[in-house]
Amino acid sequence: MPDDNRNTTKKRKKTEGSPISGPLEIAPSVDDGKKAKREQASQQKIIVLLDRARLETAKTRKGAFELLNCDDHHDLCKKNKKNPADYRPDICHQELLALMDSPLNKAGRLKVYIRTENNVLIEFNPAIRVPRTFKRFSGLMVQLLHKMKIKASTGDVLLKVVKNPFSQYLPAGVRGYGLSVGGTLYSPAAVARTLVPDVSSNGSSIPSDVCFVIGAMASGSISRGDHEFIEKMIGISEYPLSGAAAINRLLGSIETQWDIV
C-alpha cells in the first residue's frame, strides 16, 4: 500500500507541473490583412441611438420624483390617462447594459445616445458604468432629467442632456440604418461585413461611421420617416427579438469582423 500511494503522488505532481494551454495561448497570429483591417476599423465608429425611450418622471404622494414605470406607478398612470403598459424604462436599461458592457464600447469604437418619447436627447460618455439594478438606474435618470448633467467625482461628464436635432452630432458621410423586425432581413454577419470594406480595393481610404437606430419602447417600431439619415430598415432575425438581444447579436458580429476579442 505505501508503494502505491507514492506512485500516485508522483503522477499527480507530474500532471500538476505540466503546461496548461488555453484559447489565448494557441490563438493564431494576426496577419498583415487583418492588421490592415484593424487599422481601418480603429478609425471607424458605430453610433447607436436608442429611440423613443420612456424616461419620464412624476411626483409621487410622498413628494419625491420617481421614474414612471408600469409596475410601481400603475394607478398614477391611469389617473393621468396614460397607458401603464407604455411605461417600460427597464427596456432602455437592458439595452444600455448590453451596449456599455460590450467589448466594442471598451475598445473605444461605440458612441451611444438616447432620445426619449418626449424628445429629450441624452449623450453618454463611453466610460460610464451603467447601474446594475433598475432601482439605481431609475434614480440616476431622475437626477439627470432634473439636473441635465451627471458628473463623476473627477469632474468628467458621464451623461448629459444635449440639444436636438440628433443629426447634428453625426459625422459627415455617416450611413444610417434602422432596426426593425419588418426590415429587410440580413444575418448579423452580413451586416458586419458591409461595415469594413476590402482593404485592397479601398487603399488608405477611411470607412464611414455607421449609425444604428434601435427602438427602446414597449410597442411600435422605428421607421425611415422618423429620421432623415436612415438609408434602410433592416432586420437581423426572422423572429422578434428584445432590444438587448438584437444589440448583442449585432455588436457581437461587428466585434468579430473587427477582430475585437
Backbone bond lengths (Angstrom), bond angles and torsions (degrees), N, CA, C in turn:
res aa  C-N    CA-C-N  psi(-1)  N-CA   C-N-CA  omega(-1)  CA-C   N-CA-C  phi
1 M - - - 1.474 - - 1.532 112.98 -
2 P 1.359 120.16 -43.60 1.458 119.82 179.85 1.518 112.20 -59.81
3 D 1.394 115.70 -38.00 1.468 118.39 -179.55 1.520 111.51 -64.16
4 D 1.349 116.38 -40.56 1.470 119.91 179.88 1.515 111.77 -62.29
5 N 1.359 116.00 -39.48 1.461 119.93 -179.24 1.523 111.44 -64.78
6 R 1.350 114.93 -39.66 1.461 118.40 -179.41 1.533 111.22 -66.38
7 N 1.334 115.56 -39.52 1.463 119.25 179.01 1.533 111.52 -63.89
8 T 1.337 115.00 -41.42 1.471 119.83 178.97 1.515 111.13 -62.65
9 T 1.341 115.80 -41.15 1.463 120.84 179.74 1.513 111.09 -62.68
10 K 1.341 115.86 -42.78 1.459 119.69 -179.90 1.523 111.12 -62.95
11 K 1.325 116.47 -41.79 1.457 120.33 -179.83 1.524 111.44 -63.95
12 R 1.321 116.86 -40.03 1.461 120.35 179.53 1.520 110.90 -64.95
13 K 1.339 115.80 -41.35 1.457 119.04 -179.75 1.518 110.94 -62.82
14 K 1.335 115.88 -39.70 1.453 120.49 179.96 1.526 110.62 -64.26
15 T 1.331 116.31 -40.74 1.465 120.65 179.21 1.516 111.78 -66.64
16 E 1.354 115.85 -41.75 1.457 120.00 -178.52 1.518 111.49 -67.78
17 G 1.334 116.35 -29.26 1.453 119.20 -177.69 1.516 113.76 -86.68
18 S 1.324 117.92 -7.73 1.457 120.79 -178.48 1.520 110.47 -73.68
19 P 1.348 116.56 147.65 1.466 119.32 -178.83 1.519 111.63 -65.02
20 I 1.334 116.16 145.69 1.464 122.33 179.90 1.517 108.12 -109.57
21 S 1.300 116.15 124.27 1.467 120.02 179.15 1.519 109.21 -99.50
22 G 1.319 116.27 140.75 1.456 121.55 179.38 1.509 110.13 -130.94
23 P 1.324 117.74 173.57 1.462 121.55 -177.59 1.520 113.48 -56.73
24 L 1.347 117.33 -37.89 1.455 119.54 -177.84 1.522 111.78 -71.89
25 E 1.348 116.93 -28.74 1.456 120.29 -178.08 1.523 111.96 -76.02
26 I 1.311 116.97 -27.42 1.460 119.63 -176.80 1.529 111.71 -106.45
27 A 1.328 116.58 10.75 1.461 119.71 178.78 1.520 109.68 -65.36
28 P 1.325 118.73 138.18 1.466 120.75 -179.46 1.515 111.40 -68.16
29 S 1.319 116.24 152.04 1.456 120.74 178.18 1.524 109.42 -69.23
30 V 1.323 115.79 155.46 1.460 121.00 -178.58 1.519 109.25 -83.86
31 D 1.333 117.78 120.49 1.461 120.48 -179.47 1.529 110.37 -80.34
32 D 1.334 115.74 175.36 1.461 120.45 -175.17 1.525 112.11 -62.64
33 G 1.345 116.32 -36.43 1.457 119.53 179.59 1.510 112.00 -62.89
34 K 1.340 115.54 -42.96 1.457 119.60 179.25 1.527 110.96 -69.14
35 K 1.337 116.81 -35.45 1.461 119.88 177.82 1.523 110.47 -63.10
36 A 1.331 115.87 -42.87 1.465 119.78 178.83 1.521 110.70 -63.64
37 K 1.342 116.01 -40.85 1.468 120.41 179.32 1.524 110.31 -64.51
38 R 1.333 116.79 -39.93 1.459 120.55 179.75 1.523 110.78 -67.52
39 E 1.348 116.97 -37.51 1.458 119.97 178.19 1.525 110.65 -63.75
40 Q 1.335 115.95 -39.01 1.462 119.25 175.72 1.516 110.92 -64.75
41 A 1.316 115.76 -45.23 1.464 120.14 -178.09 1.514 111.55 -63.22
42 S 1.349 116.32 -31.46 1.461 119.44 -178.52 1.521 111.39 -65.97
43 Q 1.339 117.07 -18.33 1.456 121.06 178.73 1.527 111.77 -97.84
44 Q 1.305 116.14 -2.50 1.462 121.64 -175.43 1.520 109.75 -114.73
45 K 1.333 116.59 140.89 1.460 120.46 -179.35 1.524 110.81 -127.23
46 I 1.319 113.13 156.31 1.459 121.42 173.28 1.526 107.72 -104.28
47 I 1.316 116.36 130.07 1.463 122.36 176.98 1.522 107.34 -111.90
48 V 1.321 116.23 131.66 1.467 120.56 -179.97 1.523 109.40 -122.39
49 L 1.316 115.66 129.08 1.463 121.84 172.90 1.518 108.28 -110.84
50 L 1.327 116.43 116.59 1.464 121.31 171.99 1.525 106.30 -85.88
51 D 1.310 115.85 110.55 1.461 120.51 -168.12 1.526 112.76 -102.44
52 R 1.319 114.67 147.12 1.474 124.46 174.93 1.537 112.34 60.70
53 A 1.300 115.76 39.38 1.468 120.45 177.89 1.526 109.93 -72.84
54 R 1.331 116.34 140.63 1.465 121.10 178.64 1.527 108.68 -90.78
55 L 1.317 114.94 85.36 1.463 121.56 176.46 1.520 107.17 -118.77
56 E 1.317 115.47 96.59 1.457 121.48 -174.19 1.523 109.20 -139.57
57 T 1.314 116.45 133.99 1.464 120.49 -178.99 1.526 110.85 -100.09
58 A 1.323 114.75 156.82 1.467 121.17 176.89 1.521 108.71 -149.26
59 K 1.320 115.06 150.10 1.456 120.57 179.33 1.522 109.32 -87.58
60 T 1.314 116.68 126.18 1.461 121.56 -178.08 1.525 110.75 -88.34
61 R 1.327 116.18 178.08 1.467 121.08 179.25 1.522 111.76 -63.05
62 K 1.316 116.29 -27.46 1.468 120.29 -179.86 1.526 112.23 -77.54
63 G 1.325 116.12 -6.30 1.460 119.86 178.66 1.514 114.31 91.61
64 A 1.322 117.13 -1.23 1.463 121.04 -179.20 1.525 110.14 -96.90
65 F 1.317 115.59 151.03 1.461 120.58 175.83 1.522 109.56 -89.50
66 E 1.333 115.30 136.22 1.458 121.12 179.69 1.517 109.74 -134.42
67 L 1.325 115.21 157.64 1.459 120.41 176.53 1.526 108.52 -79.74
68 L 1.322 116.31 121.21 1.464 120.36 -176.83 1.523 111.24 -63.02
69 N 1.335 115.63 131.56 1.460 120.54 173.57 1.523 108.99 -146.58
70 C 1.320 115.96 155.66 1.466 121.30 -171.68 1.523 113.24 -67.20
71 D 1.317 118.28 -23.87 1.462 120.74 -177.93 1.524 112.74 -79.60
72 D 1.336 115.84 -45.64 1.466 119.99 -173.92 1.524 113.80 -92.59
73 H 1.323 117.58 -18.27 1.469 119.55 -173.08 1.528 112.19 -130.04
74 H 1.315 115.44 38.01 1.470 119.98 -179.15 1.527 111.23 -60.24
75 D 1.326 116.37 -49.04 1.472 120.54 -178.00 1.522 111.60 -67.02
76 L 1.327 116.64 -37.53 1.463 120.60 179.85 1.530 110.71 -65.16
77 C 1.313 116.63 -39.16 1.470 120.48 177.00 1.528 110.78 -64.20
78 K 1.330 115.81 -43.49 1.459 120.32 178.99 1.527 111.16 -62.50
79 K 1.316 115.22 -40.49 1.461 120.58 -179.36 1.525 111.04 -62.00
80 N 1.328 116.31 -36.74 1.466 121.72 -179.39 1.531 112.60 -92.67
81 K 1.356 115.09 15.03 1.467 122.06 177.50 1.529 112.47 57.76
82 K 1.323 114.90 43.33 1.461 121.80 176.74 1.518 109.22 -117.24
83 N 1.302 116.72 147.36 1.457 121.21 179.11 1.528 109.46 -79.11
84 P 1.335 118.03 113.48 1.474 119.88 -178.19 1.524 113.23 -57.46
85 A 1.337 117.23 -31.19 1.468 120.71 -177.55 1.526 112.71 -64.78
86 D 1.340 116.58 -20.82 1.466 119.82 179.67 1.523 112.37 -77.10
87 Y 1.304 116.95 -19.15 1.467 120.56 -172.73 1.524 110.19 -93.57
88 R 1.334 114.18 85.51 1.455 122.84 -177.89 1.530 110.35 -125.58
89 P 1.331 118.28 67.04 1.470 119.32 177.53 1.523 112.94 -64.89
90 D 1.335 116.90 -15.28 1.465 119.98 177.48 1.525 111.36 -64.12
91 I 1.334 117.59 -26.57 1.466 120.85 177.36 1.525 109.70 -63.77
92 C 1.317 115.82 -46.06 1.463 121.03 178.04 1.529 110.82 -62.57
93 H 1.328 116.43 -40.00 1.464 121.39 178.92 1.524 111.00 -60.85
94 Q 1.323 117.03 -47.08 1.467 121.27 179.89 1.526 111.34 -62.75
95 E 1.314 116.78 -40.60 1.466 120.39 179.89 1.523 111.38 -67.39
96 L 1.314 116.55 -39.40 1.466 120.12 178.24 1.525 111.54 -63.46
97 L 1.321 116.87 -41.69 1.465 120.11 177.94 1.526 110.40 -60.46
98 A 1.333 116.74 -42.82 1.466 120.60 179.27 1.527 111.17 -63.06
99 L 1.310 117.30 -38.70 1.462 121.49 -179.00 1.522 112.47 -73.24
100 M 1.318 116.50 -53.26 1.462 120.28 -172.03 1.521 113.02 -73.89
101 D 1.333 117.50 -23.24 1.465 120.83 177.84 1.527 112.69 -86.67
102 S 1.313 117.67 -4.24 1.464 120.97 -174.22 1.526 111.83 -73.64
103 P 1.342 117.47 147.66 1.465 120.55 173.16 1.528 112.33 -57.50
104 L 1.338 117.27 -31.23 1.463 120.72 178.65 1.524 110.77 -60.28
105 N 1.327 116.99 -42.16 1.459 120.83 177.91 1.520 111.18 -69.26
106 K 1.323 116.94 -42.37 1.463 120.86 -179.13 1.528 111.64 -66.19
107 A 1.343 116.21 -23.43 1.461 120.59 176.78 1.532 112.00 -84.55
108 G 1.325 116.89 -0.61 1.457 120.89 178.07 1.513 114.60 78.92
109 R 1.349 117.14 25.34 1.460 120.89 -176.12 1.530 112.80 -111.37
110 L 1.332 117.26 13.58 1.464 120.24 -174.21 1.522 110.92 -131.88
111 K 1.324 115.53 138.74 1.458 122.29 174.35 1.519 107.94 -129.06
112 V 1.344 116.89 131.83 1.465 121.28 -172.20 1.533 111.24 -122.42
113 Y 1.324 114.87 136.42 1.460 122.80 173.53 1.529 108.64 -131.37
114 I 1.332 115.21 156.94 1.466 121.82 172.33 1.523 108.09 -127.19
115 R 1.321 115.94 136.27 1.467 120.69 169.83 1.515 107.35 -119.06
116 T 1.325 116.26 122.91 1.456 120.38 -176.60 1.527 110.78 -83.53
117 E 1.317 114.78 169.37 1.469 120.80 177.72 1.521 110.65 -61.62
118 N 1.336 117.15 -26.53 1.463 122.14 178.37 1.526 112.18 -91.03
119 N 1.337 116.60 14.34 1.466 123.75 175.63 1.531 113.17 66.14
120 V 1.319 116.52 33.60 1.464 121.50 172.03 1.526 107.11 -93.04
121 L 1.331 116.13 126.38 1.460 121.34 -176.84 1.527 109.90 -103.47
122 I 1.325 116.28 128.15 1.468 122.36 -175.66 1.518 109.48 -121.45
123 E 1.326 115.72 132.69 1.466 121.97 178.23 1.526 109.48 -108.64
124 F 1.335 116.62 135.89 1.458 122.08 -177.28 1.523 111.28 -109.76
125 N 1.328 115.09 135.57 1.463 121.31 170.33 1.527 107.71 -75.64
126 P 1.339 119.12 129.65 1.473 120.39 -179.33 1.523 113.83 -58.07
127 A 1.339 116.95 -19.93 1.462 120.38 -177.29 1.527 113.10 -85.00
128 I 1.326 118.02 -4.96 1.466 119.71 -177.11 1.522 110.89 -67.71
129 R 1.307 115.73 143.75 1.466 121.23 173.53 1.522 107.21 -104.11
130 V 1.305 116.17 108.51 1.464 121.38 -178.26 1.527 109.12 -66.36
131 P 1.339 118.68 132.05 1.471 120.40 177.98 1.516 111.72 -53.43
132 R 1.341 115.57 139.13 1.462 119.93 -177.39 1.524 112.32 -72.26
133 T 1.310 117.44 -35.63 1.465 120.43 -175.90 1.523 110.37 -96.66
134 F 1.334 115.74 150.02 1.459 120.05 -179.09 1.528 111.26 -66.12
135 K 1.328 117.07 -34.73 1.463 120.53 -179.44 1.527 110.93 -60.76
136 R 1.324 116.08 -45.19 1.465 119.16 179.93 1.529 111.28 -71.53
137 F 1.320 115.99 -34.81 1.465 119.37 175.73 1.528 110.22 -61.84
138 S 1.321 117.07 -42.84 1.465 121.41 179.10 1.522 110.99 -60.00
139 G 1.327 116.08 -44.40 1.459 119.86 178.63 1.519 112.21 -61.36
140 L 1.328 116.10 -38.92 1.461 120.63 178.93 1.524 111.14 -65.24
141 M 1.330 117.01 -42.04 1.460 120.83 -179.50 1.531 111.84 -67.39
142 V 1.324 116.97 -38.51 1.464 120.36 176.71 1.522 109.82 -61.44
143 Q 1.317 115.79 -45.65 1.465 120.70 179.04 1.527 110.94 -61.18
144 L 1.324 116.89 -42.47 1.463 120.62 -179.36 1.524 111.60 -65.33
145 L 1.322 117.14 -46.94 1.462 120.73 -175.94 1.519 112.72 -67.04
146 H 1.322 116.74 -19.70 1.466 120.41 178.67 1.528 112.28 -96.65
147 K 1.332 116.50 -34.11 1.470 120.00 -177.77 1.524 112.88 -100.46
148 M 1.330 117.10 -13.13 1.467 124.24 177.04 1.526 114.83 72.36
149 K 1.321 117.15 -4.56 1.459 119.86 -177.82 1.525 109.81 -161.06
150 I 1.336 116.73 142.15 1.462 122.20 176.04 1.523 108.04 -123.92
151 K 1.332 115.89 127.15 1.462 120.95 -179.73 1.520 111.05 -113.50
152 A 1.330 115.72 151.40 1.461 121.67 173.56 1.519 108.76 -82.22
153 S 1.328 116.57 170.56 1.463 120.90 179.40 1.529 111.45 -63.37
154 T 1.334 116.12 -22.63 1.464 121.03 179.15 1.526 112.26 -81.28
155 G 1.328 116.25 -8.51 1.453 120.71 -178.23 1.513 114.24 97.85
156 D 1.331 117.24 -8.76 1.466 120.72 178.75 1.530 110.28 -69.82
157 V 1.317 116.70 139.44 1.463 121.66 177.40 1.524 108.83 -79.98
158 L 1.325 116.80 120.32 1.461 121.76 -177.78 1.523 112.30 -89.07
159 L 1.314 116.59 -38.79 1.461 121.20 175.14 1.514 108.87 -157.07
160 K 1.331 115.05 149.95 1.458 119.13 -176.35 1.517 110.38 -154.35
161 V 1.318 114.71 154.99 1.460 121.52 173.57 1.523 107.62 -84.17
162 V 1.332 116.45 128.26 1.465 121.14 -178.18 1.524 109.59 -120.11
163 K 1.321 115.43 166.31 1.462 121.07 -176.55 1.524 111.53 -76.16
164 N 1.320 115.45 145.05 1.460 122.07 171.66 1.529 109.26 -79.04
165 P 1.327 119.53 161.90 1.461 127.04 1.99 1.524 112.48 -84.81
166 F 1.312 115.51 161.52 1.460 120.97 -179.87 1.525 112.09 -64.26
167 S 1.318 117.10 -32.13 1.467 121.56 -175.10 1.525 113.22 -60.12
168 Q 1.327 118.09 -23.34 1.461 120.04 -179.01 1.527 112.44 -69.89
169 Y 1.333 117.60 -15.90 1.462 121.13 179.78 1.528 112.20 -94.98
170 L 1.321 116.80 0.77 1.458 120.84 179.47 1.522 110.07 -88.89
171 P 1.322 118.39 136.47 1.467 121.16 178.38 1.522 111.44 -69.79
172 A 1.306 116.27 160.51 1.464 120.81 179.08 1.528 110.15 -63.04
173 G 1.315 115.74 140.15 1.458 120.42 177.15 1.509 115.24 80.76
174 V 1.323 117.29 7.43 1.468 120.35 -178.14 1.528 110.29 -64.60
175 R 1.319 115.99 144.65 1.464 121.53 174.25 1.521 108.39 -103.14
176 G 1.322 116.63 132.14 1.461 120.61 -175.78 1.516 112.34 -116.23
177 Y 1.335 115.26 136.06 1.462 121.56 178.45 1.522 109.11 -134.70
178 G 1.314 115.84 140.67 1.451 121.06 174.35 1.512 110.05 -105.01
179 L 1.330 117.00 139.38 1.463 121.27 178.91 1.519 109.68 -95.65
180 S 1.327 115.64 128.17 1.457 121.20 179.57 1.514 109.13 -155.72
181 V 1.327 116.12 143.55 1.462 119.82 177.59 1.527 110.84 -63.75
182 G 1.326 117.06 -21.10 1.455 121.14 178.64 1.515 114.11 -92.22
183 G 1.353 117.21 1.46 1.454 120.61 -179.58 1.523 112.25 -77.91
184 T 1.333 115.96 173.16 1.464 121.39 176.81 1.520 109.36 -61.41
185 L 1.323 117.14 128.26 1.463 121.51 -172.06 1.526 111.71 -80.57
186 Y 1.342 115.50 127.20 1.461 123.24 173.81 1.521 108.03 -133.84
187 S 1.309 116.55 152.24 1.460 118.87 170.69 1.524 107.63 -75.28
188 P 1.344 118.75 149.91 1.466 120.23 177.77 1.525 112.53 -55.76
189 A 1.338 116.95 -36.01 1.469 120.67 179.04 1.523 111.13 -64.96
190 A 1.338 116.77 -38.52 1.466 120.51 178.79 1.525 110.83 -65.95
191 V 1.332 116.73 -38.88 1.463 120.51 176.75 1.519 109.87 -63.34
192 A 1.322 117.03 -45.18 1.463 121.46 -177.86 1.520 111.92 -63.67
193 R 1.324 117.12 -36.33 1.472 120.08 -177.93 1.524 112.00 -64.97
194 T 1.316 117.06 -30.27 1.463 119.91 -179.85 1.524 111.97 -74.11
195 L 1.332 117.81 -14.21 1.462 121.11 -176.69 1.515 112.31 -81.22
196 V 1.339 117.59 -24.27 1.459 121.51 -177.71 1.523 108.20 -119.14
197 P 1.322 118.55 97.12 1.463 120.79 -179.61 1.520 111.31 -63.83
198 D 1.334 115.68 158.59 1.457 120.79 179.29 1.525 109.92 -61.26
199 V 1.338 116.91 130.63 1.460 121.92 -174.69 1.518 111.43 -63.52
200 S 1.330 117.54 -42.67 1.459 121.17 -175.70 1.528 112.28 -64.97
201 S 1.322 116.90 -33.95 1.464 120.19 -178.32 1.517 112.53 -82.34
202 N 1.328 117.39 -23.11 1.458 121.09 -176.48 1.516 113.58 -101.00
203 G 1.317 117.43 -13.77 1.454 119.73 -177.54 1.504 111.51 63.15
204 S 1.348 116.62 -126.23 1.461 121.11 -177.38 1.522 112.06 -100.98
205 S 1.325 117.41 14.01 1.459 120.09 -178.58 1.521 111.05 -65.21
206 I 1.318 115.79 145.68 1.456 121.26 -178.64 1.527 109.05 -91.55
207 P 1.329 118.58 123.57 1.465 120.83 179.69 1.528 111.22 -63.70
208 S 1.309 116.07 151.35 1.461 120.52 178.70 1.521 110.63 -74.52
209 D 1.335 115.49 148.85 1.455 119.73 172.11 1.529 108.89 -68.96
210 V 1.326 115.60 157.63 1.463 121.14 -177.82 1.524 109.00 -126.32
211 C 1.324 116.32 135.26 1.462 121.63 178.18 1.524 109.50 -114.33
212 F 1.327 115.46 129.97 1.462 121.70 175.13 1.527 108.65 -111.82
213 V 1.317 116.28 130.61 1.463 121.79 175.66 1.522 107.53 -103.53
214 I 1.332 115.96 121.42 1.464 122.10 -175.76 1.524 108.81 -124.40
215 G 1.297 116.72 131.43 1.459 120.89 -179.58 1.516 112.59 -68.20
216 A 1.340 115.88 142.44 1.464 121.59 178.38 1.521 110.29 -124.24
217 M 1.338 116.25 29.99 1.460 121.21 -176.63 1.522 110.36 -115.03
218 A 1.330 115.27 164.06 1.465 120.65 -176.48 1.518 112.32 -75.05
219 S 1.322 118.06 -32.14 1.467 121.60 -178.91 1.519 109.16 -143.77
220 G 1.328 115.60 161.12 1.450 120.12 -177.41 1.518 111.07 94.48
221 S 1.308 116.21 -175.14 1.456 120.50 -178.27 1.518 110.47 -152.64
222 I 1.332 115.16 164.55 1.456 121.98 176.11 1.530 108.54 -82.16
223 S 1.329 116.61 146.96 1.462 120.57 176.21 1.526 109.52 -133.85
224 R 1.328 116.23 162.59 1.462 120.55 179.92 1.522 111.62 -62.08
225 G 1.324 116.64 -28.19 1.448 120.07 -179.86 1.520 113.79 -69.48
226 D 1.330 116.97 -16.22 1.465 120.34 -179.36 1.523 111.95 -70.60
227 H 1.336 116.75 -32.46 1.463 121.52 -177.02 1.525 109.02 -143.44
228 E 1.309 116.87 126.79 1.467 121.05 -175.32 1.526 113.10 -68.31
229 F 1.330 118.00 -21.32 1.464 120.24 -177.41 1.535 112.67 -82.15
230 I 1.325 118.05 -8.06 1.469 120.33 179.82 1.529 109.52 -72.77
231 E 1.336 115.73 118.34 1.460 121.06 179.58 1.528 111.72 -81.82
232 K 1.325 115.81 -35.59 1.459 119.16 -171.89 1.518 109.99 -157.25
233 M 1.320 116.21 146.76 1.457 121.97 172.43 1.524 108.13 -95.00
234 I 1.318 116.36 129.37 1.461 120.39 -177.80 1.528 110.58 -127.59
235 G 1.319 115.37 154.74 1.458 122.36 172.87 1.517 108.26 -122.37
236 I 1.336 118.05 148.14 1.465 120.65 -178.23 1.524 111.75 -118.61
237 S 1.322 116.22 13.13 1.459 120.82 174.32 1.524 108.45 -159.07
238 E 1.317 115.79 147.65 1.463 118.70 176.08 1.524 111.41 -78.07
239 Y 1.328 116.53 -4.90 1.461 121.62 179.46 1.527 109.90 -112.18
240 P 1.338 117.76 149.72 1.466 119.69 173.74 1.530 110.44 -63.36
241 L 1.314 116.60 131.75 1.459 121.86 -179.70 1.522 109.79 -119.96
242 S 1.318 115.75 152.11 1.461 119.25 169.66 1.526 107.73 -67.92
243 G 1.322 116.02 158.97 1.460 119.37 179.20 1.514 112.20 -58.82
244 A 1.331 116.86 -42.11 1.467 120.82 -179.23 1.523 111.26 -64.08
245 A 1.341 117.16 -39.85 1.465 120.78 179.11 1.525 110.84 -65.72
246 A 1.328 116.81 -41.33 1.466 120.66 178.19 1.525 110.89 -63.31
247 I 1.320 116.48 -41.14 1.464 121.05 178.89 1.522 110.84 -62.91
248 N 1.319 116.96 -45.04 1.465 120.19 -179.97 1.525 111.35 -61.53
249 R 1.331 117.25 -42.06 1.469 120.82 179.03 1.530 110.94 -64.78
250 L 1.315 115.99 -45.71 1.460 120.69 -176.54 1.526 111.84 -67.00
251 L 1.330 116.69 -51.66 1.463 119.85 -177.53 1.519 111.70 -66.60
252 G 1.330 116.86 -35.45 1.462 119.83 178.42 1.520 111.64 -60.08
253 S 1.325 117.19 -40.57 1.463 120.94 179.02 1.524 111.31 -69.38
254 I 1.321 117.00 -38.62 1.468 120.53 177.87 1.523 110.35 -65.52
255 E 1.317 116.76 -41.67 1.466 120.54 177.94 1.525 111.31 -61.60
256 T 1.316 116.91 -39.88 1.466 120.84 176.86 1.521 110.66 -64.70
257 Q 1.322 116.60 -43.72 1.464 121.35 -179.42 1.524 111.24 -64.09
258 W 1.315 117.30 -35.33 1.460 122.01 -177.78 1.530 112.88 -94.69
259 D 1.322 116.99 7.10 1.475 121.71 179.23 1.525 112.23 58.23
260 I 1.328 115.96 39.00 1.468 121.05 174.02 1.521 107.41 -96.43
261 V 1.319 116.69 113.70 1.469 121.63 -174.62 1.518 109.95 -97.79
